Amino acid sequence: MFARASQAQAVVPGARRAWLRLPWRWLAAGLLALLIAALLVGLLARLTDPGTLPITRIRVEGRIAHLDEAMLRRAVAGRVQGGFFGVDVAAVRAAVEALPWVDRARVRRIWPDTLQIRVTEQVPLAIWNDTGLVNRRGGVFRPQAATWPADLPRLYGPAGRSDWLAARYREFAAILEPAGLGIAALRVDARGAVRLRLANGIEVVLGREARSARLARFVRVWRKALAAEAARIARVDLRYGSGLAVQWKPNGTQTRHEG
C-alpha cells in the first residue's frame, strides 16, 4: 500500500515538467495571429461598408464628340454605391463600354471619393446596311440614328462581312484619292461581286476578281479620257480582261475604252 502511494507521488514531478515544456511561444503566436486576422476582417468590413468613404464624384475624361455624358453618368450611377473600396470597378467599366458610342473605357479610383472614367469614343468609318455604323476596325455598333454623322459613306453587305468591307473601302479609297475621287457607297453581294457609287454619282462595277487592279485601270482611263465627261457618265463596267465599258446619260448608250 505504501509502495503504491510513493509511486503515485513520483509521477507528479514528471507531469509538471511535461506541462512546462509545452510550446507557449507558438501558442502565443497563434493567438496573436487569430487576433490580427479578426481585426483585419473587421477593418475590411468597415472599409467596404457603403457608408464609409462614399464615392461622391464621377470624373469623365477623354475626347467626346457624340457620347451623351449624362447618359454615361446614369449608366454607372447604380454601380458606385459600394464606397471607395467596395465599388466594383469592372462592373462600372462594363456598363460604360455597353454604351453604343463607347469603344473602350478605363476606370480607376482617386482618393478619397472620386471615380475617374476615361473614355475612348468610337470612330465611325461608314454607315452599315442603313441600320448602324462600322468603325475603322470593321466592328458594327448601333447608336441612335440621330447621332450619326451626316457625311459618312455607306457599306452594304451580308452579315459578318463588315470587317472585310471596311478593309476594301480603305483600299479602294486610297486608289481613287490621287484622281480626286471619293466613295459614297460600297456594296458586296452574297457571291462576292463588288460595285461602288462614287461621290460624283457614277456607278463603278468591279465584279469578283482583281478588283484593285481593275480600279487602278479605271483611274488611268479616268485621267486620260473620262474626267472631262464626268457629268455625262452614269456607269462604268470594269469586268473585262482589259479596258472598260461606259454607260452614258441620259439615253444609256455604251462605249468601250481600252485601259
C-alpha positions as CSV (number, residue, x, y, z in Angstrom):
1,M,0.0,0.0,0.0
2,F,2.8,2.4,0.9
3,A,4.7,1.4,-2.2
4,R,1.7,2.3,-4.4
5,A,1.4,5.8,-2.8
6,S,5.1,6.5,-3.3
7,Q,4.8,5.5,-6.9
8,A,1.8,7.9,-7.5
9,Q,3.7,10.8,-5.8
10,A,6.7,10.1,-8.1
11,V,4.6,10.7,-11.2
12,V,3.7,14.3,-10.3
13,P,7.1,15.9,-10.8
14,G,7.4,14.3,-14.4
15,A,3.9,15.6,-15.3
16,R,4.8,19.1,-14.1
17,R,8.0,19.1,-16.3
18,A,5.9,18.0,-19.3
19,W,3.5,20.9,-18.7
20,L,6.4,23.3,-18.5
21,R,7.7,22.0,-21.8
22,L,4.5,23.0,-23.7
23,P,5.3,25.4,-26.7
24,W,3.9,28.5,-25.1
25,R,5.7,30.7,-27.6
26,W,3.9,29.0,-30.5
27,L,0.6,29.2,-28.7
28,A,1.0,32.9,-28.1
29,A,2.0,33.5,-31.7
30,G,-1.1,31.6,-32.9
31,L,-3.4,33.6,-30.6
32,L,-1.8,36.8,-31.9
33,A,-2.4,35.8,-35.5
34,L,-6.0,35.0,-34.8
35,L,-6.4,38.4,-33.1
36,I,-4.8,40.2,-36.1
37,A,-7.0,38.2,-38.5
38,A,-10.1,39.2,-36.6
39,L,-9.1,42.8,-36.6
40,L,-8.4,42.7,-40.4
41,V,-11.8,41.2,-41.1
42,G,-13.5,43.9,-39.0
43,L,-11.5,46.6,-40.8
44,L,-12.3,45.1,-44.2
45,A,-16.0,45.0,-43.3
46,R,-15.8,48.6,-42.2
47,L,-14.0,49.8,-45.3
48,T,-16.4,48.0,-47.7
49,D,-19.4,49.5,-45.9
50,P,-21.1,51.8,-48.4
51,G,-21.3,54.5,-45.7
52,T,-17.5,54.6,-45.4
53,L,-15.7,56.8,-47.9
54,P,-18.6,57.0,-50.3
55,I,-18.0,57.9,-54.0
56,T,-19.2,61.5,-54.3
57,R,-17.6,62.5,-57.7
58,I,-17.5,60.9,-61.1
59,R,-14.9,62.4,-63.4
60,V,-15.4,61.7,-67.1
61,E,-12.3,62.3,-69.3
62,G,-11.5,61.8,-73.0
63,R,-12.4,63.4,-76.3
64,I,-16.2,63.0,-76.6
65,A,-17.9,64.2,-79.8
66,H,-21.0,62.0,-79.9
67,L,-21.4,60.4,-76.5
68,D,-24.1,61.8,-74.2
69,E,-22.2,62.3,-70.9
70,A,-25.5,62.5,-68.9
71,M,-26.4,59.0,-70.3
72,L,-23.0,57.7,-69.2
73,R,-23.4,59.0,-65.7
74,R,-26.9,57.4,-65.5
75,A,-25.4,54.1,-66.7
76,V,-22.9,53.9,-63.8
77,A,-24.9,55.6,-61.1
78,G,-26.3,52.3,-59.7
79,R,-22.8,50.7,-59.7
80,V,-20.9,53.2,-57.5
81,Q,-22.8,52.6,-54.2
82,G,-20.1,50.4,-52.6
83,G,-17.9,53.2,-51.3
84,F,-14.3,53.9,-52.3
85,F,-13.1,50.3,-51.5
86,G,-16.3,48.4,-52.3
87,V,-17.1,49.8,-55.7
88,D,-16.9,47.2,-58.5
89,V,-14.6,48.8,-61.0
90,A,-15.0,46.0,-63.5
91,A,-18.8,46.4,-63.4
92,V,-18.5,50.1,-63.9
93,R,-16.2,49.6,-66.9
94,A,-18.6,47.1,-68.4
95,A,-21.6,49.4,-68.0
96,V,-19.7,52.2,-69.8
97,E,-18.5,50.0,-72.6
98,A,-22.0,48.8,-73.2
99,L,-23.0,52.3,-74.4
100,P,-23.1,52.4,-78.2
101,W,-20.7,55.3,-78.8
102,V,-18.0,53.9,-76.4
103,D,-15.2,51.9,-77.8
104,R,-13.1,51.4,-74.7
105,A,-13.2,52.6,-71.1
106,R,-10.7,52.7,-68.2
107,V,-11.9,53.2,-64.7
108,R,-9.9,53.9,-61.5
109,R,-10.4,55.2,-58.0
110,I,-8.9,58.5,-56.9
111,W,-8.5,59.0,-53.2
112,P,-10.7,59.7,-51.3
113,D,-14.0,60.0,-53.1
114,T,-13.6,60.1,-56.9
115,L,-14.1,57.6,-59.7
116,Q,-12.3,58.5,-62.9
117,I,-13.7,57.2,-66.1
118,R,-11.5,57.7,-69.2
119,V,-13.5,57.1,-72.4
120,T,-12.3,56.3,-75.9
121,E,-15.1,57.0,-78.3
122,Q,-16.0,55.0,-81.4
123,V,-14.6,56.5,-84.6
124,P,-17.1,55.7,-87.4
125,L,-15.9,54.8,-90.8
126,A,-19.2,54.3,-92.6
127,I,-22.9,53.5,-92.3
128,W,-23.5,49.8,-92.2
129,N,-26.6,48.5,-94.1
130,D,-28.5,51.6,-93.1
131,T,-29.0,50.1,-89.7
132,G,-25.8,51.1,-87.8
133,L,-22.3,52.3,-88.1
134,V,-19.0,50.5,-88.7
135,N,-15.7,51.6,-87.1
136,R,-12.3,51.6,-88.6
137,R,-11.6,48.0,-87.4
138,G,-14.8,46.9,-89.1
139,G,-16.8,46.5,-85.9
140,V,-20.5,47.3,-86.1
141,F,-22.1,49.5,-83.4
142,R,-25.7,50.9,-83.3
143,P,-26.2,54.3,-81.7
144,Q,-29.3,56.3,-82.3
145,A,-29.6,57.3,-85.9
146,A,-30.0,61.0,-84.9
147,T,-26.4,60.9,-83.7
148,W,-24.9,59.5,-87.0
149,P,-22.5,61.9,-88.8
150,A,-24.2,63.1,-92.0
151,D,-21.2,62.8,-94.4
152,L,-20.4,59.1,-93.9
153,P,-20.1,56.7,-96.9
154,R,-22.3,53.7,-96.9
155,L,-21.3,50.0,-96.8
156,Y,-23.7,47.2,-97.8
157,G,-23.1,43.5,-97.4
158,P,-24.0,40.2,-95.8
159,A,-23.8,39.8,-92.0
160,G,-20.3,39.1,-90.9
161,R,-18.6,40.9,-93.8
162,S,-18.3,44.3,-92.2
163,D,-14.6,43.9,-91.4
164,W,-13.9,42.8,-94.9
165,L,-15.8,45.6,-96.5
166,A,-14.2,48.2,-94.2
167,A,-10.8,47.0,-95.4
168,R,-11.9,47.1,-99.0
169,Y,-13.2,50.6,-98.5
170,R,-9.8,51.9,-97.2
171,E,-8.0,50.0,-100.1
172,F,-10.3,51.4,-102.8
173,A,-10.3,54.9,-101.3
174,A,-6.5,55.0,-101.4
175,I,-6.5,54.0,-105.1
176,L,-9.1,56.7,-106.0
177,E,-7.7,59.5,-103.9
178,P,-4.9,60.6,-106.4
179,A,-7.6,61.2,-109.0
180,G,-9.7,63.3,-106.7
181,L,-12.5,60.7,-106.4
182,G,-14.3,59.6,-103.3
183,I,-16.6,56.7,-102.5
184,A,-20.2,57.4,-101.5
185,A,-21.2,53.7,-101.2
186,L,-19.6,50.3,-101.5
187,R,-21.7,47.1,-101.9
188,V,-20.8,43.4,-102.0
189,D,-23.4,40.8,-102.7
190,A,-23.6,37.2,-101.5
191,R,-21.5,36.0,-104.4
192,G,-18.7,38.5,-103.7
193,A,-19.3,40.9,-106.6
194,V,-18.4,44.5,-105.7
195,R,-19.7,47.8,-107.0
196,L,-19.1,51.4,-106.0
197,R,-21.0,54.6,-106.2
198,L,-18.6,57.5,-106.4
199,A,-19.2,60.8,-104.6
200,N,-20.0,62.3,-108.1
201,G,-22.8,59.8,-108.6
202,I,-21.1,57.5,-111.1
203,E,-21.5,53.7,-110.5
204,V,-18.4,51.6,-110.9
205,V,-18.8,47.8,-111.3
206,L,-15.7,45.8,-110.2
207,G,-17.1,42.3,-110.1
208,R,-15.5,39.4,-108.1
209,E,-11.9,39.3,-109.4
210,A,-8.8,41.5,-109.5
211,R,-10.8,44.4,-108.0
212,S,-7.9,46.6,-107.1
213,A,-6.2,46.1,-110.5
214,R,-9.5,46.9,-112.2
215,L,-10.0,50.1,-110.1
216,A,-6.4,51.2,-110.9
217,R,-7.2,50.7,-114.6
218,F,-10.3,52.9,-114.2
219,V,-8.2,55.7,-112.6
220,R,-5.8,55.6,-115.6
221,V,-8.6,55.9,-118.1
222,W,-10.4,58.5,-116.0
223,R,-7.4,60.8,-116.1
224,K,-6.9,60.3,-119.8
225,A,-10.4,60.4,-121.2
226,L,-13.3,60.3,-118.7
227,A,-12.7,63.2,-116.2
228,A,-13.8,65.8,-118.7
229,E,-17.0,63.8,-119.4
230,A,-17.9,63.1,-115.8
231,A,-21.3,64.9,-115.9
232,R,-22.4,62.6,-118.8
233,I,-21.3,59.2,-117.2
234,A,-23.9,57.0,-115.5
235,R,-22.0,53.8,-115.1
236,V,-18.5,52.2,-115.7
237,D,-18.2,48.5,-116.0
238,L,-14.7,47.1,-115.4
239,R,-15.5,43.4,-115.7
240,Y,-13.2,43.0,-118.7
241,G,-9.8,41.5,-119.3
242,S,-8.6,44.9,-120.4
243,G,-10.4,48.2,-120.9
244,L,-13.9,49.1,-119.6
245,A,-17.4,50.0,-120.8
246,V,-19.0,53.3,-120.1
247,Q,-22.8,53.9,-120.0
248,W,-23.7,57.5,-120.8
249,K,-26.6,59.6,-119.6
250,P,-29.4,60.1,-120.4
251,N,-30.0,57.6,-123.2
252,G,-27.9,54.8,-121.7
253,T,-25.6,54.1,-124.7
254,Q,-22.4,52.4,-124.0
255,T,-18.8,52.9,-125.3
256,R,-15.7,50.8,-124.8
257,H,-12.3,52.2,-123.7
258,E,-9.1,50.2,-123.6
259,G,-7.0,50.6,-120.5
